[in-house]
């Protein structure tokens, strides 16, 4: 199994690599690309993002597309380097990375095995451009969010949940008493979801 893990705003390719020994007992290939947008986070320090953000405004379509292309290009290059089974790719995104995960997977669910959005949101402008497909039916999706999240309010996660349901996906939605992060309880949910909803049902012909 391959996990494509997309970091959040101001983080880097190293941010989610710590999940590697935890998911599927370290037997999954965890790939962590880095966003193309540089984000100053302190003196002589910088993080990265997938598209520029403006408070209260939806993503700029052109800038968003650049980030989306960067993710797709990374995955295609990875397929040439690593022994990746296309039927066993789970895309996991944290915060802004979750927006990229929504876009990548929901547009082409037949190319993936599952989608996990952690402390993230599905923008209305993005949800409105995703046509319902038979491949969405019963597709495994996990949404985890903190009730005390000061950066992305819990209402955004609930709106995302409501936007996903009409697609017919197999949605697992969980709220945890946490802020903008991944609590031990949320991590446990993630590990169990991957094991039960994604890894176990996979049948290799």
PyMOL commands that set and color helices and strands:
alter all, ss='L'
color gray80, all
select helices_A, chain A and resi 17-19+23-26+61-81+86-88+96-107+109-111+124-127+134-136+154-165+184-199
alter helices_A, ss='H'
color red, helices_A
select strands_A, chain A and resi 2-6+29-31+37-42+45-49+89-94+114-118+140-146+170-176
alter strands_A, ss='S'
color yellow, strands_A
deselect
rebuild
show_as cartoon
